[in-house]
């Protein structure tokens, strides 16, 4: 009698995913400080030069804000390394981590 062949195990997608609160906050702050939304709007309308000019002027005028945001994120990441679980909240399949 021939042994039955086993089916290959199916891989299941993870039912939850993690979002770093510090990184998400930093990204949102940088997007706002660089004027990325208006630059993207210009680029979508075909005005690539205007989009790059918008980014350039926003970054030049908000250099100190951008530097402070990145420094704050670096310090926050360093301080939260010691947390045992690191999970700040769980919203259904989304886990918000420090």
Contact map, one row per residue, 1 for C-alpha under 8 A:
11100000000000000000000000000000000000000000000000000000000000000000000000000000000000000000000000
11110000000000000000000000000000000000000000000000000000000000000000000000000000000000000000000000
11111000000000000000000000000000000000000000000000000000000000000000000000000000000000000000000000
01111100000000000000000000000000000000000000000000000000000000000000000000000000000000000000000000
00111110000000000000000000000000000000000000000000000000000000000000000000000000000000000000000000
00011111000000000000000000000000000000000000000000000000000000000000000000000000000000000000000000
00001111100000000000000000000000000000000000000000000000000000000000000000000000000000000000000000
00000111110000000000000000000000000000000000000000000000000000000000000000000000000000000000000000
00000011111000000000000000000000000000000000000000000000000000000000000000000000000000000000000000
00000001111100000000000000000000000000000000000000000000000000000000000000000000000000000000000000
00000000111110000000000000000000000000000000000000000000000000000000000000000000000000000000000000
00000000011111000000000000000000000000000000000000000000000000000000000000000000000000000000000000
00000000001111100000000000000000000000000000000000000000000000000000000000000000000000000000000000
00000000000111111000000000000000000000000000000000000000000000000000000000000000000000000000000000
00000000000011111000000000000000000000000000000000000000000000000000000000000000000000000000100000
00000000000001111100000000000000000000000000000000000000000000000000000000000000000000000001111000
00000000000001111110000000000000000000000000000000000000000000000000000000000000000000000000111000
00000000000000011111000000000000000000000000000000000000000000000000000000000000000000000000011110
00000000000000001111100100000000000000000000000000000000000000000000000000000000000000000000011110
00000000000000000111111100000000000000000000000000000000000000000000000000000000000000000000000111
00000000000000000011111110000000000000000000000000000000000000000000000000000000000000000000000111
00000000000000000001111111000000000000000000000000000000000000000000000010011000000000000000000001
00000000000000000001111111100000000000000000000000000000000000000000000010000000000000000000000000
00000000000000000011111111110000000000000000000000000000000000000000000000000000000000000000000000
00000000000000000000111111111000000000000000000000000000000000000000000000000000000000000000000000
00000000000000000000011111111100000000000000000000000000000000000000110010000000000000000000000000
00000000000000000000001111111110000000000000000000000000000000000000000000000000000000000000000000
00000000000000000000000111111111000000000000000000000000000000000000000000000000000000000000000000
00000000000000000000000011111111100000000000000000000000000000000000100000000000000000000000000000
00000000000000000000000001111111110000000000000000000000000000000100100000000000000000000000000000
00000000000000000000000000111111111110000000000000000000000000000000000000000000000000000000000000
00000000000000000000000000011111111110000000000000000000000000000000000000000000000000000000000000
00000000000000000000000000001111111100000000000000000000011001001100000000000000000000000000000000
00000000000000000000000000000111111100000000000000000010011001000000000000000000000000000000000000
00000000000000000000000000000011111111100000000000000110011000000000000000000000000000000000000000
00000000000000000000000000000011111111110000000000000010000000000000000000000000000000000000000000
00000000000000000000000000000011001111111000000000000000000000000000000000000000000000000000000000
00000000000000000000000000000000001111111100000000100100000000000000000000000000000000000000000000
00000000000000000000000000000000001111111110000001110110000000000000000000000000000000000000000000
00000000000000000000000000000000000111111111000000100000000000000000000000000000000000000000000000
00000000000000000000000000000000000011111111100000100000000000000000000000000000000000000000000000
00000000000000000000000000000000000001111111111101100000000000000000000000000000000000000000000000
00000000000000000000000000000000000000111111111101100000000000000000000000000000000000000000000000
00000000000000000000000000000000000000011111111000000000000000000000000000000000000000000000000000
00000000000000000000000000000000000000001111111000000000000000000000000000000000000000000000000000
00000000000000000000000000000000000000000111111100000000000000000000000000000000000000000000000000
00000000000000000000000000000000000000000111111111100000000000000000000000000000000000000000000000
00000000000000000000000000000000000000000110011111110000000000000000000000000000000000000000000000
00000000000000000000000000000000000000000000001111111000000000000000000000000000000000000000000000
00000000000000000000000000000000000000100110001111111100000000000000000000000000000000000000000000
00000000000000000000000000000000000001111110001111111110000000000000000000000000000000000000000000
00000000000000000000000000000000000000100000000111111111000000000000000000000000000000000000000000
00000000000000000000000000000000000000000000000011111111100000000000000000000000000000000000000000
00000000000000000000000000000000001001100000000001111111110000000000000000000000000000000000000000
00000000000000000000000000000000011100100000000000111111111000000000000000000000000000000000000000
00000000000000000000000000000000000000000000000000011111111100000000000000000000000000000000000000
00000000000000000000000000000000000000000000000000001111111110000000000000000000000000000000000000
00000000000000000000000000000000111000000000000000000111111111000000000000000000000000000000000000
00000000000000000000000000000000111000000000000000000011111111100100000000000000000000000000000000
00000000000000000000000000000000000000000000000000000001111111100000000000000000000000000000000000
00000000000000000000000000000000000000000000000000000000111111100000000000000000000000000000000000
00000000000000000000000000000000110000000000000000000000011111111100000000000000000000000000000000
00000000000000000000000000000000000000000000000000000000001111111110000000000000000000000000000000
00000000000000000000000000000000000000000000000000000000000001111111000000000000000000000000000000
00000000000000000000000000000000100000000000000000000000000001111111100000000000000000000000000000
00000000000000000000000000000100100000000000000000000000001001111111110000000000000000000000000000
00000000000000000000000000000000000000000000000000000000000000111111111000000000000000000000000000
00000000000000000000000000000000000000000000000000000000000000011111111100000000000000000000000000
00000000000000000000000001001100000000000000000000000000000000001111111110000000000000000000000000
00000000000000000000000001000000000000000000000000000000000000000111111111000000000000000000000000
00000000000000000000000000000000000000000000000000000000000000000011111111100000000000000000000000
00000000000000000000000000000000000000000000000000000000000000000001111111110000000000000000000000
00000000000000000000011001000000000000000000000000000000000000000000111111111000000000000000000000
00000000000000000000000000000000000000000000000000000000000000000000011111111100000000000000000000
00000000000000000000000000000000000000000000000000000000000000000000001111111110000000000000000000
00000000000000000000010000000000000000000000000000000000000000000000000111111111000000000000000000
00000000000000000000010000000000000000000000000000000000000000000000000011111111100000000000000001
00000000000000000000000000000000000000000000000000000000000000000000000001111111100000000000000000
00000000000000000000000000000000000000000000000000000000000000000000000000111111110000000000000000
00000000000000000000000000000000000000000000000000000000000000000000000000011111111001000000000001
00000000000000000000000000000000000000000000000000000000000000000000000000001111111001000000000000
00000000000000000000000000000000000000000000000000000000000000000000000000000011111100000000000000
00000000000000000000000000000000000000000000000000000000000000000000000000000001111111000000000000
00000000000000000000000000000000000000000000000000000000000000000000000000000000011111000000000000
00000000000000000000000000000000000000000000000000000000000000000000000000000000001111100000000000
00000000000000000000000000000000000000000000000000000000000000000000000000000001101111110000000011
00000000000000000000000000000000000000000000000000000000000000000000000000000000000011111100001111
00000000000000000000000000000000000000000000000000000000000000000000000000000000000001111100001111
00000000000000000000000000000000000000000000000000000000000000000000000000000000000000111110001110
00000000000000000000000000000000000000000000000000000000000000000000000000000000000000111111111100
00000000000000000000000000000000000000000000000000000000000000000000000000000000000000001111111100
00000000000000010000000000000000000000000000000000000000000000000000000000000000000000000111111000
00000000000000111000000000000000000000000000000000000000000000000000000000000000000000000111111000
00000000000000011110000000000000000000000000000000000000000000000000000000000000000000000111111100
00000000000000011110000000000000000000000000000000000000000000000000000000000000000000111111111110
00000000000000000111100000000000000000000000000000000000000000000000000000000000000000111110011111
00000000000000000111100000000000000000000000000000000000000000000000000000000000000001111000001111
00000000000000000001110000000000000000000000000000000000000000000000000000001001000001110000000111
